[in-house]
Structures are given as structure tokens and as C-alpha cells.
Amino acid sequence: MVRRLMVIATVALLAAPAAAHAKCMAPRAFLSPGSGTVLPPNPVLYLFVPGRVSNTPPAVDLAVDGSAVASQVESVGSVRAFATYRVTIARETPGTLDVKVTLADAFASVLEARYTIGEAAPAASASARGTGQPRHRSSSFVCSHHDTWDVPLGVDAPAYRVEWAYSREGYDTGPRVSAVFPRSLGSFFESSEGEPLLQLGAVSCFGTTFHWPLTPIRLGIWALRADGTEVPLTSDPLILLKP
């Protein structure tokens, strides 16, 4: 049965100017999983870049133990606040993977990371699925505001694909709209602690991650693992209203 979701709690805060200023840091691009992670063979990384998707994709250079490695970089969607790219790497045997990303911005910013590609592991269990109860969070600051639906995610993964439609028929028959989100928006500010959380709406001092229509949406979520597999977190779509 489709779950009909109600607003559970609304938190209204008025922060002091110093606290608001501390939150208003410039977001940065990042890779997920993060540098230092042990990856499976033929791994998949996700690159999250603040701002809208560029007509010029980022340049990704890869090497394993000093030798160049083939990869495929593709855009997998964008929202107002960020764009997401999937980096699929063709490497089956273990080794040290060095990644260098040159962004298509005015400064040609460079992002570097190092990973270990390990041995193939048994398929991960997909038994722990689902989402927690969505919560409405709202707050106000001197320089910004926050108004989101926050959805706890039951499977930890490098990224999550979100698909939505504006009716049940549209969700079932398609086409759906989709975007790929990180496990935490805090990663844009070098802070990814805590449980995986999907934040949909206007995020303080960051931008809009979801444009809410006036009518309810039907929304499904999939966890995207580094081995390329997917875990559905919603058997039936969530029904959410504009916060």
C-alpha cells in the first residue's frame, strides 16, 4: 500500500548572525565514495559538483599503479544546487587507483583522490532496506532559510537515485523525472558524518535540491553501490506534499 505521509514536525529556528555566517561556506565538489576507500573490481564512483550541470563535462584522469585506466564519465542528472556524474572504471585486478578530476569551472579546479581496488567480495546482503519516517524541517537565518523534507535512508551507499512523477499513473507508466543525490549534503562542506539522509527542498546556504509542485508527488529511491548494483528502498512510492 502506498504510504500517505503527513507533516510530522516542523522546526522553526531563528539563528544569530554569527551562526548563520558559519553555515554559509562555499560548497566544494567531491567524489563518493571518498578517498581512501577500498573499492570492488570495476568500481563506480560518483562526482558531485555544486551548481548546475556544465556543457563541458569534467575531465577525469585515472591510473592504477601508474598505468592509465579506461573509464566512462556520464552525467546522471542535476538539480538547481548540484550536478552529478557517474565514473565507471574498467579495472578487475587489485591495485592503487589514483583519480584526478579537472572541473569545467572558471578556475579549472582540480580534485584528487586515491583508492585501493581490492579482490572481488561476496555479493552484499540486500536485506536491510527501506526509509525512515520523512520529517519536515524549516528554519530561518539572517542570510538564508531552510525548508525541506528529510528522508532517512536505510542502506548506506555512495549515492542514491531518486525518481518521481506527479501522479500514480505517471509513476507506474513513466516517464519519471530522476536525479542522483549524495548520502549527505554535508559532504559539500567536508562533513559527511551521520546517517544517510535525503534532503529535498531549499537547503540553507546551499541551494534548492528539489522544486516542489503544488500537487503531491510520487517518489521512489534506490541505493547505488560502488560495485554498480542497486538496492530499491521503496516498494511503493512515497507520497509527499510541498513543505
C-alpha positions in Angstrom: 0.0 0.0 0.0 1.2 3.4 -0.9 2.2 5.3 2.3 0.4 8.6 2.8 2.7 10.9 4.6 1.7 13.7 6.8 3.8 16.6 8.1 5.2 15.1 11.4 7.1 18.0 12.8 8.2 21.5 11.8 11.2 23.0 13.4 11.3 26.8 13.3 14.6 28.4 14.3 15.9 32.0 14.2 19.7 31.8 14.4 22.1 34.6 15.4 24.1 36.3 12.7 27.4 34.6 13.7 25.8 31.1 13.5 24.3 31.9 10.1 27.7 33.2 8.8 29.4 30.0 10.0 26.9 27.9 7.9 27.4 30.0 4.8 30.6 28.4 3.5 31.3 27.8 -0.2 30.4 24.2 -1.2 33.0 22.1 -3.0 32.9 19.2 -5.4 33.6 15.8 -4.1 33.8 12.1 -5.0 31.8 9.3 -3.4 33.0 7.0 -2.0 35.7 9.2 -0.5 39.4 9.0 -0.9 40.9 6.1 1.0 38.0 3.7 0.4 38.7 0.1 -0.7 36.7 -0.4 -3.9 35.4 -3.6 -5.6 36.7 -4.6 -9.1 35.3 -2.4 -11.9 34.1 0.2 -9.4 31.7 3.0 -9.9 32.4 6.5 -8.4 30.0 9.4 -8.2 31.2 13.0 -8.7 29.0 15.7 -7.2 29.6 19.3 -8.4 27.8 22.3 -6.8 25.9 24.4 -9.3 24.1 23.5 -12.5 25.4 20.9 -14.9 28.0 22.3 -17.3 28.0 22.0 -21.1 31.6 20.9 -20.7 31.9 17.8 -18.6 34.8 17.4 -16.1 38.0 15.8 -17.2 38.8 12.6 -15.3 42.3 11.1 -15.4 42.8 7.6 -13.9 45.8 5.5 -13.2 46.3 2.2 -11.4 49.8 1.6 -10.1 51.0 4.3 -12.5 49.3 3.0 -15.7 46.3 4.7 -17.3 42.9 3.0 -16.9 39.9 3.3 -19.2 36.7 4.9 -17.8 33.4 6.3 -18.8 32.1 9.6 -17.4 28.4 10.4 -17.9 26.0 13.0 -16.5 23.3 11.3 -14.4 21.2 14.3 -13.8 21.2 17.7 -12.0 19.1 19.8 -9.7 19.4 23.5 -9.1 22.0 23.1 -6.4 24.3 20.5 -7.9 25.1 18.2 -10.8 26.0 14.5 -10.6 28.4 12.5 -12.8 29.0 8.7 -12.8 32.5 7.5 -13.3 32.6 3.8 -14.4 36.1 2.3 -14.1 37.4 -0.7 -16.1 39.8 -2.5 -13.7 39.2 -6.0 -12.5 42.5 -6.7 -10.7 43.7 -5.2 -7.4 45.9 -2.1 -7.3 46.2 1.5 -6.2 43.8 3.8 -8.1 44.7 7.5 -8.4 41.9 9.8 -9.6 42.4 13.4 -10.8 39.3 15.4 -11.8 39.6 18.8 -13.5 36.4 20.7 -13.2 34.9 22.8 -16.1 34.8 26.0 -14.0 36.5 29.4 -14.4 39.4 28.2 -12.2 39.8 24.7 -13.7 39.7 23.4 -10.2 41.4 20.1 -9.5 40.1 17.3 -7.2 42.4 14.4 -6.4 41.7 11.1 -4.6 43.4 7.7 -4.0 41.7 4.4 -3.6 42.6 0.7 -3.3 40.9 -1.7 -5.7 40.5 -4.9 -3.8 39.6 -8.5 -4.5 36.0 -9.4 -5.5 33.9 -9.9 -2.5 30.7 -11.9 -2.0 27.5 -10.0 -3.0 26.4 -7.7 -0.3 23.2 -8.5 1.5 20.2 -6.5 0.4 18.0 -7.5 3.3 18.2 -4.1 5.2 16.0 -1.9 3.1 13.6 1.0 3.4 13.4 4.5 4.5 12.6 6.2 7.8 9.7 8.5 8.5 10.1 11.6 6.4 10.4 14.8 8.5 9.6 18.4 7.6 12.4 20.8 8.7 12.1 24.5 8.5 14.4 27.2 9.8 15.3 30.9 9.2 18.6 32.7 9.3 19.7 36.3 8.7 21.2 35.4 5.4 19.3 32.3 4.4 16.5 29.9 5.1 15.9 26.1 5.2 12.7 24.3 4.2 13.0 20.5 3.3 11.5 17.1 3.6 14.2 15.0 5.2 14.0 11.2 4.4 16.3 8.9 6.4 17.8 6.1 4.2 18.0 2.5 5.4 21.0 1.5 3.3 24.4 3.2 3.3 25.7 3.8 -0.2 27.8 6.3 -2.1 24.8 7.7 -3.9 21.0 7.4 -4.3 18.8 7.7 -7.4 15.5 9.5 -6.8 12.7 9.1 -9.3 9.4 10.9 -9.2 6.2 11.7 -11.0 3.2 13.8 -10.4 0.6 11.1 -10.4 0.4 7.3 -9.6 -0.3 6.6 -13.3 2.7 8.7 -14.3 4.9 6.9 -11.8 3.8 3.4 -12.9 3.9 4.0 -16.7 6.5 6.8 -16.9 8.5 8.6 -17.9 9.7 9.6 -14.4 12.0 12.5 -13.6 15.2 11.5 -11.8 18.3 12.8 -10.1 21.2 11.3 -8.1 21.9 12.5 -4.6 24.8 12.0 -2.2 24.4 10.2 1.1 24.7 13.6 2.9 24.7 17.2 1.7 27.3 17.8 4.4 29.9 16.3 2.0 29.8 19.5 0.0 31.2 21.2 3.1 33.7 18.4 4.0 31.4 16.9 6.7 29.6 13.6 5.9 29.1 12.3 9.4 25.9 10.8 10.5 23.3 8.5 8.9 22.4 8.8 5.2 19.8 11.5 4.7 17.9 12.7 1.6 17.0 16.4 1.9 14.5 17.7 -0.7 13.8 21.4 -0.9 15.5 24.7 -0.1 18.7 23.9 1.9 20.2 26.7 4.0 23.2 28.5 2.4 23.4 25.9 -0.3 20.6 26.0 -2.8 17.5 24.2 -4.0 17.7 20.4 -4.3 14.1 19.9 -5.3 11.5 22.2 -6.8 8.2 21.3 -5.2 5.0 21.5 -7.3 1.6 22.5 -5.8 0.3 18.9 -6.2 1.6 15.7 -4.4 4.4 13.8 -5.9 5.1 10.0 -6.0 8.8 9.3 -5.2 11.0 6.2 -5.3 14.6 5.8 -4.0 17.4 3.4 -5.0 20.8 3.0 -3.2 23.6 3.0 -5.7 26.6 0.9 -4.6 30.2 1.1 -5.7 30.0 -2.3 -7.4 27.4 -1.0 -9.8 24.4 -2.7 -8.2 21.3 -1.0 -7.0 19.1 -1.6 -3.9 15.4 -0.4 -4.0 14.5 1.4 -0.8 10.8 1.9 -1.7 8.5 -0.9 -2.7 5.7 1.6 -3.2 6.4 5.2 -3.9 6.3 7.7 -1.1 3.7 10.4 -1.4 5.0 13.8 -0.4 3.4 17.3 -0.4 5.1 20.6 -0.8 6.6 21.6 2.5 
